[in-house]
Amino acid sequence: MLLLAVAFLILFVLIGAAAYLPGPVAAAAAVAIALWLAVFAVRERRRHDSPRKA
């Protein structure tokens, strides 16, 4: 439960910081983060879907 509270606190701090950025800068940062998460998800899926070597 404490971990969830800390995660929300960090999320709110990041959202508050993004409110002071110009729109295009915040949008570029959001796109960069989304691409990073997409690449991570694809790599994890490939790693878990590949047959394990014995």
PDB file of N, H, CA, C and O in Angstrom:
ATOM      1  N   MET A   1       0.820  -1.188   0.000  1.00  0.00           N
ATOM      2  CA  MET A   1       0.000   0.000   0.000  1.00  0.00           C
ATOM      3  C   MET A   1       0.871   1.262   0.000  1.00  0.00           C
ATOM      4  O   MET A   1       0.560   2.251  -0.663  1.00  0.00           O
ATOM      5  N   LEU A   2       1.956   1.200   0.751  1.00  0.00           N
ATOM      6  H   LEU A   2       2.209   0.396   1.290  1.00  0.00           H
ATOM      7  CA  LEU A   2       2.868   2.338   0.799  1.00  0.00           C
ATOM      8  C   LEU A   2       3.504   2.566  -0.572  1.00  0.00           C
ATOM      9  O   LEU A   2       3.696   3.708  -0.991  1.00  0.00           O
ATOM     10  N   LEU A   3       3.825   1.485  -1.262  1.00  0.00           N
ATOM     11  H   LEU A   3       3.669   0.558  -0.923  1.00  0.00           H
ATOM     12  CA  LEU A   3       4.410   1.606  -2.600  1.00  0.00           C
ATOM     13  C   LEU A   3       3.441   2.295  -3.552  1.00  0.00           C
ATOM     14  O   LEU A   3       3.856   3.115  -4.372  1.00  0.00           O
ATOM     15  N   LEU A   4       2.177   1.975  -3.453  1.00  0.00           N
ATOM     16  H   LEU A   4       1.840   1.309  -2.787  1.00  0.00           H
ATOM     17  CA  LEU A   4       1.165   2.614  -4.294  1.00  0.00           C
ATOM     18  C   LEU A   4       1.062   4.107  -3.982  1.00  0.00           C
ATOM     19  O   LEU A   4       0.940   4.924  -4.895  1.00  0.00           O
ATOM     20  N   ALA A   5       1.111   4.458  -2.730  1.00  0.00           N
ATOM     21  H   ALA A   5       1.211   3.795  -1.988  1.00  0.00           H
ATOM     22  CA  ALA A   5       1.042   5.869  -2.339  1.00  0.00           C
ATOM     23  C   ALA A   5       2.257   6.637  -2.863  1.00  0.00           C
ATOM     24  O   ALA A   5       2.121   7.765  -3.335  1.00  0.00           O
ATOM     25  N   VAL A   6       3.425   6.038  -2.783  1.00  0.00           N
ATOM     26  H   VAL A   6       3.535   5.121  -2.400  1.00  0.00           H
ATOM     27  CA  VAL A   6       4.633   6.685  -3.289  1.00  0.00           C
ATOM     28  C   VAL A   6       4.564   6.822  -4.807  1.00  0.00           C
ATOM     29  O   VAL A   6       4.972   7.845  -5.356  1.00  0.00           O
ATOM     30  N   ALA A   7       4.050   5.801  -5.487  1.00  0.00           N
ATOM     31  H   ALA A   7       3.718   4.969  -5.041  1.00  0.00           H
ATOM     32  CA  ALA A   7       3.915   5.856  -6.944  1.00  0.00           C
ATOM     33  C   ALA A   7       2.982   6.998  -7.344  1.00  0.00           C
ATOM     34  O   ALA A   7       3.284   7.737  -8.281  1.00  0.00           O
ATOM     35  N   PHE A   8       1.868   7.151  -6.659  1.00  0.00           N
ATOM     36  H   PHE A   8       1.623   6.550  -5.898  1.00  0.00           H
ATOM     37  CA  PHE A   8       0.943   8.250  -6.953  1.00  0.00           C
ATOM     38  C   PHE A   8       1.583   9.607  -6.662  1.00  0.00           C
ATOM     39  O   PHE A   8       1.371  10.561  -7.411  1.00  0.00           O
ATOM     40  N   LEU A   9       2.348   9.702  -5.604  1.00  0.00           N
ATOM     41  H   LEU A   9       2.520   8.927  -4.996  1.00  0.00           H
ATOM     42  CA  LEU A   9       3.020  10.952  -5.277  1.00  0.00           C
ATOM     43  C   LEU A   9       3.995  11.349  -6.386  1.00  0.00           C
ATOM     44  O   LEU A   9       4.040  12.509  -6.797  1.00  0.00           O
ATOM     45  N   ILE A  10       4.769  10.380  -6.864  1.00  0.00           N
ATOM     46  H   ILE A  10       4.732   9.438  -6.531  1.00  0.00           H
ATOM     47  CA  ILE A  10       5.705  10.664  -7.958  1.00  0.00           C
ATOM     48  C   ILE A  10       4.941  11.051  -9.219  1.00  0.00           C
ATOM     49  O   ILE A  10       5.349  11.967  -9.934  1.00  0.00           O
ATOM     50  N   LEU A  11       3.838  10.362  -9.499  1.00  0.00           N
ATOM     51  H   LEU A  11       3.507   9.618  -8.918  1.00  0.00           H
ATOM     52  CA  LEU A  11       3.027  10.688 -10.671  1.00  0.00           C
ATOM     53  C   LEU A  11       2.506  12.123 -10.592  1.00  0.00           C
ATOM     54  O   LEU A  11       2.563  12.858 -11.577  1.00  0.00           O
ATOM     55  N   PHE A  12       2.008  12.517  -9.444  1.00  0.00           N
ATOM     56  H   PHE A  12       1.961  11.919  -8.643  1.00  0.00           H
ATOM     57  CA  PHE A  12       1.465  13.870  -9.302  1.00  0.00           C
ATOM     58  C   PHE A  12       2.558  14.925  -9.419  1.00  0.00           C
ATOM     59  O   PHE A  12       2.314  16.006  -9.954  1.00  0.00           O
ATOM     60  N   VAL A  13       3.744  14.633  -8.934  1.00  0.00           N
ATOM     61  H   VAL A  13       3.943  13.755  -8.499  1.00  0.00           H
ATOM     62  CA  VAL A  13       4.858  15.579  -9.063  1.00  0.00           C
ATOM     63  C   VAL A  13       5.219  15.743 -10.537  1.00  0.00           C
ATOM     64  O   VAL A  13       5.451  16.861 -10.998  1.00  0.00           O
ATOM     65  N   LEU A  14       5.266  14.641 -11.274  1.00  0.00           N
ATOM     66  H   LEU A  14       5.077  13.733 -10.899  1.00  0.00           H
ATOM     67  CA  LEU A  14       5.598  14.722 -12.697  1.00  0.00           C
ATOM     68  C   LEU A  14       4.523  15.454 -13.487  1.00  0.00           C
ATOM     69  O   LEU A  14       4.838  16.225 -14.393  1.00  0.00           O
ATOM     70  N   ILE A  15       3.271  15.223 -13.158  1.00  0.00           N
ATOM     71  H   ILE A  15       3.015  14.596 -12.422  1.00  0.00           H
ATOM     72  CA  ILE A  15       2.179  15.922 -13.845  1.00  0.00           C
ATOM     73  C   ILE A  15       2.247  17.418 -13.535  1.00  0.00           C
ATOM     74  O   ILE A  15       2.033  18.247 -14.419  1.00  0.00           O
ATOM     75  N   GLY A  16       2.541  17.758 -12.300  1.00  0.00           N
ATOM     76  H   GLY A  16       2.715  17.084 -11.581  1.00  0.00           H
ATOM     77  CA  GLY A  16       2.662  19.159 -11.922  1.00  0.00           C
ATOM     78  C   GLY A  16       3.825  19.839 -12.631  1.00  0.00           C
ATOM     79  O   GLY A  16       3.722  20.998 -13.031  1.00  0.00           O
ATOM     80  N   ALA A  17       4.935  19.116 -12.786  1.00  0.00           N
ATOM     81  H   ALA A  17       5.018  18.174 -12.461  1.00  0.00           H
ATOM     82  CA  ALA A  17       6.085  19.685 -13.486  1.00  0.00           C
ATOM     83  C   ALA A  17       5.762  19.877 -14.966  1.00  0.00           C
ATOM     84  O   ALA A  17       6.189  20.863 -15.567  1.00  0.00           O
ATOM     85  N   ALA A  18       5.021  18.958 -15.556  1.00  0.00           N
ATOM     86  H   ALA A  18       4.674  18.157 -15.068  1.00  0.00           H
ATOM     87  CA  ALA A  18       4.666  19.066 -16.976  1.00  0.00           C
ATOM     88  C   ALA A  18       3.725  20.244 -17.225  1.00  0.00           C
ATOM     89  O   ALA A  18       3.671  20.771 -18.336  1.00  0.00           O
ATOM     90  N   ALA A  19       2.993  20.654 -16.207  1.00  0.00           N
ATOM     91  H   ALA A  19       3.037  20.227 -15.304  1.00  0.00           H
ATOM     92  CA  ALA A  19       2.067  21.778 -16.379  1.00  0.00           C
ATOM     93  C   ALA A  19       2.807  23.085 -16.645  1.00  0.00           C
ATOM     94  O   ALA A  19       2.231  24.012 -17.215  1.00  0.00           O
ATOM     95  N   TYR A  20       4.072  23.174 -16.241  1.00  0.00           N
ATOM     96  H   TYR A  20       4.540  22.421 -15.777  1.00  0.00           H
ATOM     97  CA  TYR A  20       4.843  24.401 -16.439  1.00  0.00           C
ATOM     98  C   TYR A  20       5.642  24.397 -17.735  1.00  0.00           C
ATOM     99  O   TYR A  20       6.256  25.402 -18.093  1.00  0.00           O
ATOM    100  N   LEU A  21       5.636  23.269 -18.435  1.00  0.00           N
ATOM    101  H   LEU A  21       5.137  22.453 -18.144  1.00  0.00           H
ATOM    102  CA  LEU A  21       6.358  23.190 -19.710  1.00  0.00           C
ATOM    103  C   LEU A  21       5.481  23.705 -20.844  1.00  0.00           C
ATOM    104  O   LEU A  21       4.256  23.626 -20.756  1.00  0.00           O
ATOM    105  N   PRO A  22       6.075  24.221 -21.888  1.00  0.00           N
ATOM    106  CA  PRO A  22       5.285  24.581 -23.068  1.00  0.00           C
ATOM    107  C   PRO A  22       4.660  23.326 -23.676  1.00  0.00           C
ATOM    108  O   PRO A  22       5.202  22.229 -23.547  1.00  0.00           O
ATOM    109  N   GLY A  23       3.536  23.496 -24.328  1.00  0.00           N
ATOM    110  H   GLY A  23       3.096  24.388 -24.433  1.00  0.00           H
ATOM    111  CA  GLY A  23       2.805  22.359 -24.896  1.00  0.00           C
ATOM    112  C   GLY A  23       3.628  21.462 -25.790  1.00  0.00           C
ATOM    113  O   GLY A  23       3.625  20.248 -25.587  1.00  0.00           O
ATOM    114  N   PRO A  24       4.341  22.004 -26.781  1.00  0.00           N
ATOM    115  CA  PRO A  24       5.130  21.139 -27.667  1.00  0.00           C
ATOM    116  C   PRO A  24       6.226  20.361 -26.935  1.00  0.00           C
ATOM    117  O   PRO A  24       6.529  19.226 -27.303  1.00  0.00           O
ATOM    118  N   VAL A  25       6.815  20.957 -25.914  1.00  0.00           N
ATOM    119  H   VAL A  25       6.569  21.879 -25.615  1.00  0.00           H
ATOM    120  CA  VAL A  25       7.862  20.259 -25.157  1.00  0.00           C
ATOM    121  C   VAL A  25       7.252  19.098 -24.375  1.00  0.00           C
ATOM    122  O   VAL A  25       7.811  18.001 -24.350  1.00  0.00           O
ATOM    123  N   ALA A  26       6.111  19.337 -23.739  1.00  0.00           N
ATOM    124  H   ALA A  26       5.657  20.228 -23.759  1.00  0.00           H
ATOM    125  CA  ALA A  26       5.443  18.276 -22.996  1.00  0.00           C
ATOM    126  C   ALA A  26       4.990  17.166 -23.937  1.00  0.00           C
ATOM    127  O   ALA A  26       5.086  15.987 -23.594  1.00  0.00           O
ATOM    128  N   ALA A  27       4.491  17.532 -25.131  1.00  0.00           N
ATOM    129  H   ALA A  27       4.413  18.489 -25.410  1.00  0.00           H
ATOM    130  CA  ALA A  27       4.060  16.525 -26.100  1.00  0.00           C
ATOM    131  C   ALA A  27       5.251  15.703 -26.596  1.00  0.00           C
ATOM    132  O   ALA A  27       5.143  14.486 -26.743  1.00  0.00           O
ATOM    133  N   ALA A  28       6.374  16.354 -26.851  1.00  0.00           N
ATOM    134  H   ALA A  28       6.461  17.343 -26.732  1.00  0.00           H
ATOM    135  CA  ALA A  28       7.563  15.623 -27.295  1.00  0.00           C
ATOM    136  C   ALA A  28       8.056  14.674 -26.209  1.00  0.00           C
ATOM    137  O   ALA A  28       8.460  13.550 -26.505  1.00  0.00           O
ATOM    138  N   ALA A  29       8.025  15.112 -24.973  1.00  0.00           N
ATOM    139  H   ALA A  29       7.697  16.025 -24.733  1.00  0.00           H
ATOM    140  CA  ALA A  29       8.432  14.244 -23.873  1.00  0.00           C
ATOM    141  C   ALA A  29       7.477  13.059 -23.736  1.00  0.00           C
ATOM    142  O   ALA A  29       7.915  11.937 -23.481  1.00  0.00           O
ATOM    143  N   ALA A  30       6.182  13.301 -23.904  1.00  0.00           N
ATOM    144  H   ALA A  30       5.826  14.212 -24.112  1.00  0.00           H
ATOM    145  CA  ALA A  30       5.199  12.222 -23.815  1.00  0.00           C
ATOM    146  C   ALA A  30       5.407  11.201 -24.929  1.00  0.00           C
ATOM    147  O   ALA A  30       5.302   9.997 -24.697  1.00  0.00           O
ATOM    148  N   VAL A  31       5.700  11.673 -26.128  1.00  0.00           N
ATOM    149  H   VAL A  31       5.785  12.651 -26.317  1.00  0.00           H
ATOM    150  CA  VAL A  31       5.952  10.757 -27.249  1.00  0.00           C
ATOM    151  C   VAL A  31       7.218   9.945 -26.997  1.00  0.00           C
ATOM    152  O   VAL A  31       7.248   8.744 -27.263  1.00  0.00           O
ATOM    153  N   ALA A  32       8.253  10.589 -26.489  1.00  0.00           N
ATOM    154  H   ALA A  32       8.229  11.565 -26.273  1.00  0.00           H
ATOM    155  CA  ALA A  32       9.501   9.878 -26.204  1.00  0.00           C
ATOM    156  C   ALA A  32       9.286   8.795 -25.151  1.00  0.00           C
ATOM    157  O   ALA A  32       9.806   7.687 -25.288  1.00  0.00           O
ATOM    158  N   ILE A  33       8.534   9.102 -24.113  1.00  0.00           N
ATOM    159  H   ILE A  33       8.112  10.001 -24.002  1.00  0.00           H
ATOM    160  CA  ILE A  33       8.262   8.120 -23.063  1.00  0.00           C
ATOM    161  C   ILE A  33       7.411   6.984 -23.612  1.00  0.00           C
ATOM    162  O   ILE A  33       7.655   5.821 -23.291  1.00  0.00           O
ATOM    163  N   ALA A  34       6.416   7.304 -24.437  1.00  0.00           N
ATOM    164  H   ALA A  34       6.219   8.249 -24.698  1.00  0.00           H
ATOM    165  CA  ALA A  34       5.564   6.266 -25.022  1.00  0.00           C
ATOM    166  C   ALA A  34       6.370   5.334 -25.925  1.00  0.00           C
ATOM    167  O   ALA A  34       6.163   4.120 -25.902  1.00  0.00           O
ATOM    168  N   LEU A  35       7.280   5.888 -26.714  1.00  0.00           N
ATOM    169  H   LEU A  35       7.448   6.874 -26.733  1.00  0.00           H
ATOM    170  CA  LEU A  35       8.120   5.048 -27.567  1.00  0.00           C
ATOM    171  C   LEU A  35       9.034   4.148 -26.738  1.00  0.00           C
ATOM    172  O   LEU A  35       9.224   2.974 -27.053  1.00  0.00           O
ATOM    173  N   TRP A  36       9.589   4.714 -25.685  1.00  0.00           N
ATOM    174  H   TRP A  36       9.435   5.668 -25.429  1.00  0.00           H
ATOM    175  CA  TRP A  36      10.461   3.926 -24.815  1.00  0.00           C
ATOM    176  C   TRP A  36       9.676   2.762 -24.184  1.00  0.00           C
ATOM    177  O   TRP A  36      10.169   1.636 -24.128  1.00  0.00           O
ATOM    178  N   LEU A  37       8.475   3.037 -23.720  1.00  0.00           N
ATOM    179  H   LEU A  37       8.074   3.952 -23.765  1.00  0.00           H
ATOM    180  CA  LEU A  37       7.657   1.978 -23.130  1.00  0.00           C
ATOM    181  C   LEU A  37       7.248   0.933 -24.164  1.00  0.00           C
ATOM    182  O   LEU A  37       7.196  -0.256 -23.848  1.00  0.00           O
ATOM    183  N   ALA A  38       6.956   1.358 -25.394  1.00  0.00           N
ATOM    184  H   ALA A  38       6.998   2.323 -25.650  1.00  0.00           H
ATOM    185  CA  ALA A  38       6.592   0.411 -26.450  1.00  0.00           C
ATOM    186  C   ALA A  38       7.768  -0.503 -26.782  1.00  0.00           C
ATOM    187  O   ALA A  38       7.589  -1.711 -26.932  1.00  0.00           O
ATOM    188  N   VAL A  39       8.966   0.064 -26.897  1.00  0.00           N
ATOM    189  H   VAL A  39       9.111   1.045 -26.775  1.00  0.00           H
ATOM    190  CA  VAL A  39      10.146  -0.756 -27.172  1.00  0.00           C
ATOM    191  C   VAL A  39      10.388  -1.739 -26.035  1.00  0.00           C
ATOM    192  O   VAL A  39      10.703  -2.905 -26.275  1.00  0.00           O
ATOM    193  N   PHE A  40      10.244  -1.278 -24.808  1.00  0.00           N
ATOM    194  H   PHE A  40       9.989  -0.331 -24.613  1.00  0.00           H
ATOM    195  CA  PHE A  40      10.420  -2.156 -23.654  1.00  0.00           C
ATOM    196  C   PHE A  40       9.411  -3.298 -23.671  1.00  0.00           C
ATOM    197  O   PHE A  40       9.768  -4.446 -23.405  1.00  0.00           O
ATOM    198  N   ALA A  41       8.152  -2.990 -23.981  1.00  0.00           N
ATOM    199  H   ALA A  41       7.862  -2.058 -24.197  1.00  0.00           H
ATOM    200  CA  ALA A  41       7.113  -4.018 -24.007  1.00  0.00           C
ATOM    201  C   ALA A  41       7.389  -5.056 -25.085  1.00  0.00           C
ATOM    202  O   ALA A  41       7.212  -6.251 -24.851  1.00  0.00           O
ATOM    203  N   VAL A  42       7.822  -4.615 -26.260  1.00  0.00           N
ATOM    204  H   VAL A  42       7.966  -3.644 -26.450  1.00  0.00           H
ATOM    205  CA  VAL A  42       8.122  -5.554 -27.346  1.00  0.00           C
ATOM    206  C   VAL A  42       9.305  -6.444 -26.964  1.00  0.00           C
ATOM    207  O   VAL A  42       9.277  -7.652 -27.199  1.00  0.00           O
ATOM    208  N   ARG A  43      10.333  -5.853 -26.381  1.00  0.00           N
ATOM    209  H   ARG A  43      10.356  -4.871 -26.190  1.00  0.00           H
ATOM    210  CA  ARG A  43      11.493  -6.654 -25.982  1.00  0.00           C
ATOM    211  C   ARG A  43      11.129  -7.669 -24.910  1.00  0.00           C
ATOM    212  O   ARG A  43      11.594  -8.808 -24.958  1.00  0.00           O
ATOM    213  N   GLU A  44      10.314  -7.280 -23.954  1.00  0.00           N
ATOM    214  H   GLU A  44       9.936  -6.355 -23.915  1.00  0.00           H
ATOM    215  CA  GLU A  44       9.896  -8.213 -22.908  1.00  0.00           C
ATOM    216  C   GLU A  44       9.036  -9.337 -23.471  1.00  0.00           C
ATOM    217  O   GLU A  44       9.183 -10.495 -23.079  1.00  0.00           O
ATOM    218  N   ARG A  45       8.147  -8.995 -24.382  1.00  0.00           N
ATOM    219  H   ARG A  45       8.027  -8.055 -24.700  1.00  0.00           H
ATOM    220  CA  ARG A  45       7.283 -10.015 -24.974  1.00  0.00           C
ATOM    221  C   ARG A  45       8.108 -11.021 -25.767  1.00  0.00           C
ATOM    222  O   ARG A  45       7.875 -12.227 -25.684  1.00  0.00           O
ATOM    223  N   ARG A  46       9.071 -10.520 -26.534  1.00  0.00           N
ATOM    224  H   ARG A  46       9.260  -9.541 -26.601  1.00  0.00           H
ATOM    225  CA  ARG A  46       9.935 -11.421 -27.303  1.00  0.00           C
ATOM    226  C   ARG A  46      10.759 -12.312 -26.382  1.00  0.00           C
ATOM    227  O   ARG A  46      10.974 -13.489 -26.672  1.00  0.00           O
ATOM    228  N   ARG A  47      11.210 -11.753 -25.290  1.00  0.00           N
ATOM    229  H   ARG A  47      11.035 -10.797 -25.054  1.00  0.00           H
ATOM    230  CA  ARG A  47      12.031 -12.528 -24.353  1.00  0.00           C
ATOM    231  C   ARG A  47      11.216 -13.637 -23.704  1.00  0.00           C
ATOM    232  O   ARG A  47      11.724 -14.740 -23.504  1.00  0.00           O
ATOM    233  N   HIS A  48       9.970 -13.361 -23.376  1.00  0.00           N
ATOM    234  H   HIS A  48       9.557 -12.465 -23.538  1.00  0.00           H
ATOM    235  CA  HIS A  48       9.137 -14.361 -22.708  1.00  0.00           C
ATOM    236  C   HIS A  48       8.517 -15.347 -23.692  1.00  0.00           C
ATOM    237  O   HIS A  48       8.167 -16.460 -23.300  1.00  0.00           O
ATOM    238  N   ASP A  49       8.374 -14.969 -24.955  1.00  0.00           N
ATOM    239  H   ASP A  49       8.659 -14.065 -25.274  1.00  0.00           H
ATOM    240  CA  ASP A  49       7.776 -15.857 -25.945  1.00  0.00           C
ATOM    241  C   ASP A  49       8.795 -16.802 -26.571  1.00  0.00           C
ATOM    242  O   ASP A  49       8.419 -17.839 -27.117  1.00  0.00           O
ATOM    243  N   SER A  50      10.074 -16.458 -26.500  1.00  0.00           N
ATOM    244  H   SER A  50      10.379 -15.615 -26.057  1.00  0.00           H
ATOM    245  CA  SER A  50      11.075 -17.303 -27.143  1.00  0.00           C
ATOM    246  C   SER A  50      11.250 -18.591 -26.344  1.00  0.00           C
ATOM    247  O   SER A  50      11.174 -18.588 -25.116  1.00  0.00           O
ATOM    248  N   PRO A  51      11.488 -19.703 -27.064  1.00  0.00           N
ATOM    249  CA  PRO A  51      11.678 -20.965 -26.355  1.00  0.00           C
ATOM    250  C   PRO A  51      12.953 -20.932 -25.505  1.00  0.00           C
ATOM    251  O   PRO A  51      13.968 -20.358 -25.900  1.00  0.00           O
ATOM    252  N   ARG A  52      12.874 -21.542 -24.365  1.00  0.00           N
ATOM    253  H   ARG A  52      12.049 -22.008 -24.044  1.00  0.00           H
ATOM    254  CA  ARG A  52      14.018 -21.527 -23.461  1.00  0.00           C
ATOM    255  C   ARG A  52      15.017 -22.596 -23.871  1.00  0.00           C
ATOM    256  O   ARG A  52      14.651 -23.708 -24.250  1.00  0.00           O
ATOM    257  N   LYS A  53      16.274 -22.231 -23.786  1.00  0.00           N
ATOM    258  H   LYS A  53      16.572 -21.327 -23.479  1.00  0.00           H
ATOM    259  CA  LYS A  53      17.337 -23.185 -24.123  1.00  0.00           C
ATOM    260  C   LYS A  53      17.693 -23.976 -22.874  1.00  0.00           C
ATOM    261  O   LYS A  53      17.832 -23.420 -21.785  1.00  0.00           O
ATOM    262  N   ALA A  54      17.837 -25.275 -23.053  1.00  0.00           N
ATOM    263  H   ALA A  54      17.725 -25.727 -23.938  1.00  0.00           H
ATOM    264  CA  ALA A  54      18.153 -26.132 -21.909  1.00  0.00           C
ATOM    265  C   ALA A  54      19.640 -26.367 -21.782  1.00  0.00           C
ATOM    266  O   ALA A  54      20.078 -27.068 -20.869  1.00  0.00           O
TER     267      ALA A  54
END
